[in-house]
């Protein structure tokens, strides 16, 4: 996660700047009157930022599978470079859409495997291929005992030939997986699992279904199987009904569907993206001055403020980190429950109005009610409670980071003494 952070940070910034600053429905684009920029310039900016986003986050799996295989092989003193190349080839074979190619020759892949939507699967693949190299190749080829150069011509030749067997096994495994994935039934069942949860959380009018779907979404995001750099759309049939009611009556109060999932989640449980990451960043900035976590928080506070949190959850990391799983999954649920209670007793109205892309999380509820000040105060209170709730988990993470640092220093000093 640490190694991949710079790439993810660049991609996250590119996506955030594009959707917030240079899209017609972007937050900064509208309040800063950036529509005055010539369309030719906007198209050029769109091209550059889209390209950066696609070549960073869009093929993130390629980078991660190489790093995972490389580090795993090196951990057991095996050839990391060949393991990484093997992992990339295997992943591309799995993602290759051989039965959906157009008539003209070109490459076509299942993007879900290549981007961040299948992070857990890609990490497991890289680790597995690293284990292949551990079992099937000798260690002395990469780390010769006589102190000779491991990149000499003779040793490179041995390393290349020793990689043939794990390469053949990995390719065979990739082809078998590709056959299954190119079955429409299997692929669509896998692909639609996350989108079905999003639809359930967004469109359901029953609060308990919204809560269950929200738990599923945040859990999949924590496992690297979701799309944490996207936001749930405030749209759909029920949302349109609420919007039409508010426009016809001139008020957000008493809309037909007060507890609509998309409105509740986006307005009050999505500060800084899934898992209320903005609250986590503030908690880190308040308690961890000088630490690695503090540096990550400073670097990623801007995109997170505009609900682009992928760099944060990769850099800290939050993904796969058991220290943050409880607040990441359950704090949004608590926010939804508190908001539903406030709506039920008429402290705040529902949020029937759409908001611009990239609107800062704490302002979504305020703007979604067309400027209800009570909603803004309630939102800030929720954010404060979320920050307080994250503080003990941040302190525990800092203790773990400190202990890891001490252990590494002990290992280095022990090695020097030997």
C-alpha positions as CSV (number, residue, x, y, z in Angstrom):
1,X,0.0,0.0,0.0
2,X,2.8,2.4,0.8
3,X,4.7,1.7,-2.4
4,X,1.6,2.3,-4.5
5,X,0.5,5.4,-2.7
6,X,2.3,8.0,-5.0
7,X,0.5,6.6,-8.1
8,X,-2.8,6.5,-6.3
9,X,-2.4,10.0,-5.0
10,X,-1.7,11.4,-8.5
11,X,-4.7,9.5,-9.9
12,X,-7.0,10.7,-7.1
13,X,-5.9,14.3,-7.5
14,X,-6.5,14.1,-11.3
15,X,-10.0,12.7,-10.9
16,X,-10.9,15.2,-8.1
17,X,-9.7,18.2,-10.1
18,X,-11.5,17.1,-13.2
19,X,-14.9,16.4,-11.7
20,X,-14.8,19.3,-9.3
21,X,-13.0,22.1,-11.2
22,X,-13.6,21.3,-14.9
23,X,-16.9,19.5,-15.3
24,X,-20.1,21.6,-16.0
25,X,-21.7,20.0,-12.9
26,X,-18.6,20.4,-10.7
27,X,-18.7,22.4,-7.5
28,X,-15.7,24.7,-8.1
29,X,-16.6,25.0,-11.8
30,X,-19.8,26.7,-10.9
31,X,-18.9,28.8,-7.9
32,X,-15.7,30.1,-9.5
33,X,-17.4,30.7,-12.9
34,X,-14.9,28.5,-14.7
35,X,-17.4,28.2,-17.6
36,X,-15.7,31.4,-19.0
37,X,-12.7,29.2,-19.9
38,X,-12.7,28.5,-23.7
39,X,-14.1,25.1,-24.6
40,X,-11.0,24.2,-26.5
41,X,-8.9,24.7,-23.3
42,X,-11.5,22.7,-21.2
43,X,-11.3,19.8,-23.7
44,X,-7.5,19.8,-23.5
45,X,-7.6,19.8,-19.7
46,X,-10.3,17.0,-19.8
47,X,-8.1,14.9,-22.0
48,X,-5.0,15.3,-19.8
49,X,-6.7,14.7,-16.5
50,X,-8.7,11.8,-17.9
51,X,-5.6,10.2,-19.3
52,X,-3.8,10.5,-16.0
53,X,-6.7,9.0,-14.1
54,X,-7.0,6.1,-16.5
55,X,-3.3,5.3,-16.5
56,X,-3.1,5.4,-12.7
57,X,-6.3,4.3,-11.1
58,X,-7.6,2.7,-14.3
59,X,-4.8,0.1,-14.4
60,X,-4.0,0.1,-10.7
61,X,-4.2,-3.7,-10.6
62,X,-1.3,-4.0,-12.9
63,X,1.0,-2.0,-10.6
64,X,-0.2,-3.8,-7.5
65,X,0.1,-7.4,-8.8
66,X,3.7,-6.7,-9.8
67,X,4.6,-5.2,-6.4
68,X,2.9,-8.0,-4.5
69,X,4.7,-10.7,-6.5
70,X,8.0,-8.9,-6.4
71,X,7.9,-8.3,-2.6
72,X,6.7,-11.9,-1.8
73,X,9.5,-13.4,-3.9
74,X,12.2,-11.2,-2.4
75,X,10.9,-12.0,1.1
76,X,12.1,-15.6,0.4
77,X,15.2,-14.5,-1.5
78,X,13.8,-15.4,-4.9
79,X,13.7,-13.4,-8.2
80,X,11.3,-10.5,-7.6
81,X,11.5,-9.0,-11.1
82,X,10.6,-12.2,-12.9
83,X,7.9,-12.9,-10.4
84,X,6.4,-9.4,-11.0
85,X,6.5,-9.8,-14.8
86,X,4.8,-13.2,-14.5
87,X,2.1,-11.7,-12.3
88,X,1.4,-9.0,-14.8
89,X,1.1,-11.5,-17.6
90,X,-1.2,-13.7,-15.6
91,X,-3.5,-10.8,-14.6
92,X,-3.7,-9.7,-18.2
93,X,-4.6,-13.2,-19.3
94,X,-7.4,-13.3,-16.7
95,X,-8.8,-10.0,-17.8
96,X,-8.6,-10.6,-21.5
97,X,-12.0,-10.7,-23.2
98,X,-11.3,-13.1,-26.0
99,X,-14.9,-13.7,-27.0
100,X,-15.9,-10.0,-27.1
101,X,-13.3,-8.6,-29.4
102,X,-14.4,-6.3,-32.2
103,X,-13.8,-7.1,-35.8
104,X,-10.6,-5.0,-36.0
105,X,-7.7,-6.4,-34.0
106,X,-7.3,-4.7,-30.6
107,X,-7.0,-5.4,-26.9
108,X,-10.1,-5.6,-24.8
109,X,-10.1,-6.3,-21.0
110,X,-12.4,-6.6,-18.1
111,X,-11.6,-3.3,-16.4
112,X,-12.9,-4.6,-13.0
113,X,-9.8,-6.7,-12.8
114,X,-7.3,-4.0,-13.9
115,X,-8.5,-1.1,-11.8
116,X,-9.0,-0.8,-8.0
117,X,-12.3,-2.7,-8.0
118,X,-10.7,-6.1,-7.3
119,X,-7.8,-5.1,-5.0
120,X,-8.1,-8.1,-2.7
121,X,-8.1,-10.5,-5.6
122,X,-5.1,-8.9,-7.3
123,X,-3.1,-8.9,-4.1
124,X,-3.8,-12.5,-3.5
125,X,-2.8,-13.3,-7.1
126,X,0.6,-11.5,-6.7
127,X,1.2,-13.2,-3.4
128,X,0.4,-16.6,-4.9
129,X,2.8,-16.1,-7.8
130,X,5.5,-15.0,-5.4
131,X,4.9,-18.3,-3.6
132,X,5.3,-20.2,-6.9
133,X,8.7,-18.7,-7.3
134,X,9.5,-19.5,-3.6
135,X,8.7,-23.2,-4.2
136,X,9.9,-23.7,-7.8
137,X,13.1,-21.6,-8.1
138,X,16.4,-21.8,-6.1
139,X,17.4,-18.9,-3.9
140,X,21.1,-18.8,-4.8
141,X,20.3,-17.6,-8.4
142,X,19.2,-14.2,-7.2
143,X,21.4,-14.0,-4.1
144,X,24.6,-15.7,-4.9
145,X,26.6,-16.8,-1.9
146,X,30.0,-15.9,-3.4
147,X,29.1,-12.2,-3.5
148,X,29.1,-12.0,-7.4
149,X,26.8,-9.6,-9.2
150,X,23.3,-11.1,-9.5
151,X,22.7,-9.1,-12.7
152,X,25.7,-10.6,-14.5
153,X,25.1,-12.2,-17.8
154,X,25.6,-15.7,-16.5
155,X,23.3,-15.3,-13.6
156,X,20.7,-13.5,-15.6
157,X,20.6,-16.5,-18.0
158,X,20.1,-18.9,-15.0
159,X,17.4,-16.6,-13.6
160,X,15.5,-16.5,-16.9
161,X,15.5,-20.3,-17.4
162,X,14.5,-20.9,-13.7
163,X,11.4,-18.7,-14.2
164,X,10.1,-20.9,-17.1
165,X,8.3,-23.5,-14.8
166,X,6.5,-21.0,-12.5
167,X,5.7,-18.9,-15.6
168,X,4.0,-21.9,-17.4
169,X,2.0,-22.8,-14.2
170,X,0.9,-19.2,-13.8
171,X,-0.1,-18.8,-17.4
172,X,-2.1,-22.0,-17.2
173,X,-3.9,-20.8,-14.1
174,X,-4.6,-17.5,-15.8
175,X,-6.1,-19.2,-18.8
176,X,-8.4,-21.3,-16.7
177,X,-9.6,-18.3,-14.8
178,X,-10.1,-16.4,-18.0
179,X,-12.3,-19.2,-19.4
180,X,-14.6,-18.9,-16.4
181,X,-14.6,-15.1,-16.4
182,X,-15.5,-15.0,-20.1
183,X,-18.7,-16.9,-19.2
184,X,-21.4,-14.2,-19.1
185,X,-23.2,-15.8,-16.2
186,X,-20.2,-15.9,-13.9
187,X,-18.8,-12.6,-14.8
188,X,-22.1,-10.7,-14.5
189,X,-22.8,-12.3,-11.1
190,X,-19.4,-11.1,-9.9
191,X,-19.6,-7.7,-11.5
192,X,-23.1,-7.0,-10.4
193,X,-22.6,-7.9,-6.7
194,X,-21.3,-4.5,-5.8
195,X,-23.6,-2.5,-8.1
196,X,-26.6,-4.3,-6.7
197,X,-25.6,-3.2,-3.2
198,X,-25.2,0.4,-4.4
199,X,-28.7,0.3,-6.0
200,X,-30.2,-1.2,-2.9
201,X,-28.7,1.5,-0.6
202,X,-29.5,4.2,-3.1
203,X,-33.1,3.5,-4.0
204,X,-34.6,1.7,-1.1
205,X,-37.2,3.6,0.9
206,X,-37.1,1.2,3.9
207,X,-34.5,2.2,6.4
208,X,-33.4,-1.2,7.5
209,X,-32.6,-2.2,3.9
210,X,-30.6,0.9,3.4
211,X,-28.6,0.1,6.6
212,X,-27.8,-3.5,5.5
213,X,-26.8,-2.4,2.0
214,X,-24.6,0.4,3.4
215,X,-22.8,-2.1,5.6
216,X,-22.2,-4.3,2.6
217,X,-20.9,-1.4,0.5
218,X,-18.4,-0.2,3.2
219,X,-17.3,-3.8,3.9
220,X,-16.5,-4.4,0.3
221,X,-14.7,-1.1,0.0
222,X,-12.6,-2.1,3.1
223,X,-11.8,-5.4,1.4
224,X,-10.7,-3.6,-1.8
225,X,-13.7,-5.1,-3.8
226,X,-15.7,-1.9,-4.2
227,X,-15.3,1.5,-5.9
228,X,-14.2,3.8,-3.1
229,X,-13.2,6.6,-5.5
230,X,-16.8,6.9,-6.7
231,X,-19.8,8.4,-4.9
232,X,-23.3,7.2,-4.8
233,X,-25.5,9.1,-7.2
234,X,-28.4,11.2,-5.8
235,X,-30.8,10.1,-8.5
236,X,-33.4,7.5,-9.3
237,X,-37.2,7.3,-9.4
238,X,-37.7,7.9,-5.7
239,X,-35.3,10.8,-5.6
240,X,-37.1,12.4,-8.6
241,X,-40.4,12.1,-6.7
242,X,-38.9,13.9,-3.7
243,X,-37.4,16.6,-5.9
244,X,-40.7,17.2,-7.8
245,X,-42.5,17.5,-4.4
246,X,-40.0,20.0,-3.1
247,X,-40.1,22.1,-6.2
248,X,-43.9,22.1,-6.3
249,X,-44.3,23.0,-2.6
250,X,-41.2,25.2,-2.3
251,X,-39.9,23.3,0.7
252,X,-37.9,20.2,1.5
253,X,-40.1,19.3,4.4
254,X,-42.6,16.4,4.2
255,X,-41.3,14.9,1.0
256,X,-42.9,11.5,0.2
257,X,-39.8,9.4,0.9
258,X,-38.1,10.9,3.9
259,X,-35.6,8.1,4.5
260,X,-34.4,7.5,1.0
261,X,-31.0,5.7,1.0
262,X,-29.1,8.0,-1.4
263,X,-30.2,11.1,0.4
264,X,-29.3,9.8,3.8
265,X,-26.0,8.3,2.8
266,X,-24.6,11.0,0.6
267,X,-25.8,13.9,2.9
268,X,-24.9,12.6,6.3
269,X,-22.7,9.5,6.1
270,X,-20.3,10.3,3.3
271,X,-18.0,13.0,4.7
272,X,-14.8,12.5,2.7
273,X,-16.1,9.4,0.9
274,X,-17.0,6.0,2.3
275,X,-16.1,5.4,5.9
276,X,-16.3,9.1,6.8
277,X,-12.6,9.5,6.0
278,X,-12.6,13.3,6.4
279,X,-13.3,12.7,10.2
280,X,-10.4,10.2,10.3
281,X,-8.1,12.8,8.7
282,X,-9.1,15.5,11.2
283,X,-8.5,13.0,14.0
284,X,-5.1,12.2,12.7
285,X,-4.2,15.9,12.3
286,X,-5.2,16.6,15.9
287,X,-3.2,13.8,17.5
288,X,-0.3,12.5,15.4
289,X,2.0,15.4,14.6
290,X,5.3,14.3,12.9
291,X,4.1,10.7,12.2
292,X,3.8,9.0,8.9
293,X,0.0,9.0,9.3
294,X,0.1,12.8,9.8
295,X,2.1,13.3,6.6
296,X,-0.4,11.2,4.6
297,X,-3.3,13.2,6.2
298,X,-1.7,16.5,5.2
299,X,-1.1,15.4,1.6
300,X,-4.6,13.9,1.1
301,X,-6.8,16.4,3.0
302,X,-7.7,18.4,-0.1
303,X,-9.0,15.6,-2.3
304,X,-10.7,14.0,0.7
305,X,-12.5,17.3,1.4
306,X,-14.1,17.0,-2.0
307,X,-15.0,13.3,-1.4
308,X,-12.1,11.7,-3.3
309,X,-10.6,9.5,-0.6
310,X,-8.9,6.7,-2.4
311,X,-5.4,8.1,-1.8
312,X,-6.1,8.3,1.9
313,X,-7.4,4.8,2.4
314,X,-4.4,3.4,0.4
315,X,-1.8,5.6,2.0
316,X,-2.6,5.2,5.7
317,X,-3.7,2.4,4.9
318,X,-7.3,1.9,5.8
319,X,-7.9,-1.0,3.4
320,X,-7.3,-4.4,5.1
321,X,-6.4,-2.6,8.3
322,X,-8.3,-4.2,11.2
323,X,-7.6,-1.2,13.4
324,X,-10.0,0.9,11.3
325,X,-12.6,-1.7,10.3
326,X,-15.1,-0.9,13.1
327,X,-15.4,2.9,12.6
328,X,-15.1,2.6,8.8
329,X,-18.1,0.3,8.6
330,X,-20.3,1.3,11.5
331,X,-19.9,5.1,11.9
332,X,-21.8,5.7,8.7
333,X,-24.6,3.5,10.0
334,X,-24.7,5.5,13.3
335,X,-24.9,8.7,11.2
336,X,-27.8,7.4,9.2
337,X,-29.7,6.3,12.3
338,X,-29.1,9.7,14.1
339,X,-30.2,11.5,10.9
340,X,-33.3,9.4,10.5
341,X,-34.2,10.2,14.1
342,X,-33.7,13.9,13.6
343,X,-35.9,13.8,10.5
344,X,-38.6,11.8,12.3
345,X,-38.9,14.4,15.1
346,X,-38.7,17.3,12.6
347,X,-35.3,18.7,13.7
348,X,-34.1,18.7,10.1
349,X,-35.8,18.1,6.7
350,X,-34.9,15.5,4.1
351,X,-32.5,16.4,1.3
352,X,-34.4,16.3,-1.9
353,X,-32.3,18.6,-4.0
354,X,-29.3,17.4,-6.1
355,X,-25.9,18.9,-5.4
356,X,-22.9,19.5,-7.6
357,X,-20.1,17.0,-8.1
358,X,-17.3,17.4,-5.6
359,X,-19.4,19.3,-3.1
360,X,-17.5,19.0,0.3
361,X,-19.2,16.4,2.4
362,X,-20.2,18.7,5.3
363,X,-22.0,21.0,2.8
364,X,-24.0,18.3,1.0
365,X,-26.9,18.2,3.5
366,X,-27.0,22.0,3.7
367,X,-27.2,22.5,-0.1
368,X,-29.4,19.4,-0.5
369,X,-32.1,21.2,1.6
370,X,-31.6,24.5,-0.3
371,X,-29.8,26.2,2.5
372,X,-31.4,25.0,5.7
373,X,-29.2,26.3,8.5
374,X,-30.4,23.7,11.0
375,X,-29.2,21.0,8.7
376,X,-25.8,22.6,8.5
377,X,-25.5,22.7,12.3
378,X,-26.7,19.1,12.6
379,X,-24.1,18.0,10.0
380,X,-21.3,19.7,11.8
381,X,-22.3,18.1,15.1
382,X,-22.3,14.7,13.3
383,X,-18.8,15.4,11.9
384,X,-17.6,16.3,15.4
385,X,-19.0,13.1,16.9
386,X,-17.3,11.1,14.1
387,X,-13.9,12.8,14.8
388,X,-14.2,12.0,18.5
389,X,-15.2,8.4,17.7
390,X,-12.1,8.0,15.4
391,X,-9.7,9.3,18.0
392,X,-9.1,6.1,20.0
393,X,-8.6,4.1,16.9
394,X,-6.0,6.7,15.6
395,X,-4.2,6.6,18.9
396,X,-4.1,2.8,18.8
397,X,-2.8,2.9,15.2
398,X,-0.1,5.4,16.3
399,X,1.1,2.9,19.0
400,X,1.3,0.2,16.4
401,X,3.3,2.4,14.0
402,X,5.7,3.3,16.9
403,X,6.2,-0.3,17.9
404,X,6.9,-1.3,14.2
405,X,9.4,1.5,14.0
406,X,11.2,0.2,17.2
407,X,11.2,-3.3,15.9
408,X,12.8,-2.3,12.6
409,X,15.4,-0.2,14.5
410,X,16.2,-3.3,16.7
411,X,16.6,-5.5,13.6
412,X,19.0,-3.0,12.0
413,X,21.1,-2.5,15.1
414,X,21.2,-6.3,15.6
415,X,22.4,-6.8,12.0
416,X,25.1,-4.2,12.5
417,X,26.3,-5.8,15.7
418,X,26.5,-9.2,14.0
